[in-house]
Amino acid sequence: MVAPVPVHPTPPPDQGRPLRRDPAFLRLWCGATLSGLATWALPFLLGFAVVDGTLGVGQLGVVLAARTVGFLAAVPVGGVLADRHSRRGTVLWSGLAATAATPLVVVGLGWSTTVTAIAAAVVGCGQGACRPAYQALTAEIVVEERRQRANAAMSLAVRGTTLAAPGLTAVLAALLDTPVLILGTALLWLGAALLPPRGTPAPPAPVGPRRSTSVVGEFLDGLREARRHPWFLAGLAALSAVIATGYSATGVILPLVSRDHYGGEFVLVAATTGFTLGALGFAVVVARWRPRSPGWASLFGLGLYGFAPLAMMLEAPPVAVVVAYVLAGVGIELFNVLWFTAIQREVEPRLLARVSSVDFLFSYGLAPVGLALITPAVAAGGVGSCVTSRR
């Protein structure tokens, strides 16, 4: 059995002002929230462009693929730059790049798919570069004994955005045109770039053998640091498997099951909403609950995701499918908060952004692979066989 996240003594109670009254953390939290909202909004709004005929379905696929490629290409580079220079500076410039590219997405709509795709790729680069930088900046701003609460608060913002943003966007879409709404995401990126404060830089590297100064060489330093922690490799492998397969089930199989076995969209909507509510509610719990063995608790949480495909495989009653997705949301939230906190605690501070980029690159990088493979698998073997393979 692979080693779980190391167990550490329960840290002392938080001291000083609460996080909700800490100006530096509030600025960081607001910036991360705006970044998450802007990341979520672009594909959703491009879907509106398909509905109103400005963008074709095939063109949408090209634009979203370009955005994903930009994200994955920028994640390792952003991790290296954040460790080499400044986490705050990396957040600033990545956010400004996404801000500048967003209007070009609008310019290309209905005129040039190439322009729209290139602009979307640059926005994706901004998204990818800021993710590891935000992760490392949290460790610079928040002291160790308060980081679990800080990570839970960050996740709470993401889940709240996922829950509330679709309805708010639909209301705004009734009042404003799609290009105007897309331009609004540029303002979100501007806030994400400018709001976060400067943290305490990581200590300089100890004197030793000369290290590579190339981006590839420094990223390999991050890989070597990741390999130094068996719990990280085990957790990353488990997370990658869940994202590549479990998210495929949610994105592709759940709509089919909802349509074919339950006669409509109710189960799809209820299950996805239940997932978000489960994650949102448990973020409040995990902000204060400190399990005695965080490694095993996080892996247990990740295992709860298995109830979602199991419920679909058994063609359980609709309420059981919804409950399974609520449990999946609870589990993924438990894993995420403990996982991020462990990385910030255990990884050498000067390599933190690079190791975080390894996390995002492998876990999120496999999500498109799972989505690409699930559709032909469903066509070849049917929904039941695909769900069974994920037991």
Protein Blocks (a to p, Z undefined) as FASTA:
>chain_A
ZZdddddddddddehjdfklmmklmmmmmmmmmmmmmmmmmmmmmmmmmmnopacfklmm
mmmmmmmmmmmmmmmmmmmmmmmmcmklmmmmmmmmmmmmmmmmmmmgokammlmmmmmm
mmmmmmmmmmmmmmmmmmmmpcfklmmmmmmmmmmmmmmmmmmmmmmmmmmmmmpcfklm
mmmmmmmmmmmmmmpccddddddddddddddfbfklmmmmmmmmmmmmmklmmmmmmmmm
mmmmmmmmmmmmmmmmmmmmnopaklmmmmmmmmmmmmmmmmmmmmmmccfblmlmmmmm
mmmmmmmmmmmmnopafklmmmmmmmmmmmmmmmmmmmmmmmmmmpcfklmmmmmmmmmm
mmmmmmmmmmmmmmmmmmmnojklmmmmmZZ
